[in-house]
Amino acid sequence: MIISTNRMGCFVVFAILAALSAAHASAESKPLQIYFIDVEGGQATLIAAPTGDSVLIDTGWAGARDADRIMTAAKAAQLKRIDYVLITHYHQDHVGGVGDLQQRIPIGMFVDHGPDVEESDEAHKLYTNYEKVSEHSKRIHLKPGEGLPLRGVTFEVLTSAGERIADPLPAAGEANFYCAAESEAKPDPSENAQSVGVLVSYGKFRFLDLGDLTKKKELELVCPNNLIGTVSVYLTTHHGIAVDNPKALVWALHPKVAIMNNGAHKGGDAEAWQVVHDSPGLADVWQLHYAVAGGKDHNVAESLIANADENSDGHFIKVEAEADGSFTVSNSRDGVSRKYSQK
């Protein structure tokens, strides 16, 4: 690069530097946005970085409904494309909607754990469809310890293809005394245990999404030592199903807020809800749906539920996080929002 030393050249250089500085300051002033989209018992979580980079974790079920709901969130985030679509695993409530979504918005790259481990006809059909859709874009497999190059945001893979990170993250690694009370967990041969689990960090803010990771794999992350540390926001694993979300994981994470991506009749189980609700230091649980089986004792206040009854669908929960660790959670149904300070 050649820089002119004349007055006009200096003016141009200073103008360019000023524009770059203003753009950087503008990006820093914007929050990290996370949209927890209602796909009724599946997952679709849209992450929009302050710089404009974006990741969608899973695509919900097949059909127009979930693709349209994802597009509503994308428009709210002012996205015209999605840079990365990360598929945690190949079950229909996570990968089923990939083809419908691709017809609505450009996708830069597909990210996953590698080949499907299940052999049923349904599994073969889902994976074959995913391969056909992803062949039109770039596709990569990520391993634990790897990540995505989001500007200004750290995106780390903690689990993938049944493996986990080998070493604790910075400021993590403490012995976890909750492990002693946990019952033995059986191996899970399904795609759930293959889930790509990620930690998203923006300054002091940390968000954990482990997909549908099951108990044995969850415990490997925190027992006998907690390899993750603490988080600001925890997305309940496996939609808040009781067999997963063990106390040794949830309580060791000490989340300030938990988000439950349950459906009216899927997930949000009373046992898992209670473990999360009782986690030390937890300020609030927010739910995508009222869990019918949970009743009043195992659901949060209606204002913290995006879809409060079986006729109320399609509303999302949104997190806006600042680099200082503070964040706001809001409910698109009623506009209720709460701000949480740094832990």
Protein Blocks (a to p, Z undefined) as FASTA:
>chain_A
ZZdfbfklmmmmmmmmmmmmmmmmmmmmpccddddddeehiacdddddfkopacdehjbj
edjklmmmmmmmmmmnopabdfbacdfbacfklmmmmmmmmmmoccfbdcdebjcfbfbf
klmmmmmmmmmmmmmpccddddehiacddehiacddfbgghiacfbdcehiaiacfklmm
pccddddfbfklmpccddddehjbccddehjacfklmmmmmpcbdfkbpafbdcdehhip
aklopfklmmmnopabdcddbdfkggjifklmmmmmmpghiabdcdfbdcfklommlccc
fklpfblbfklghiacdddddfkopacdddfknopacddddZZ
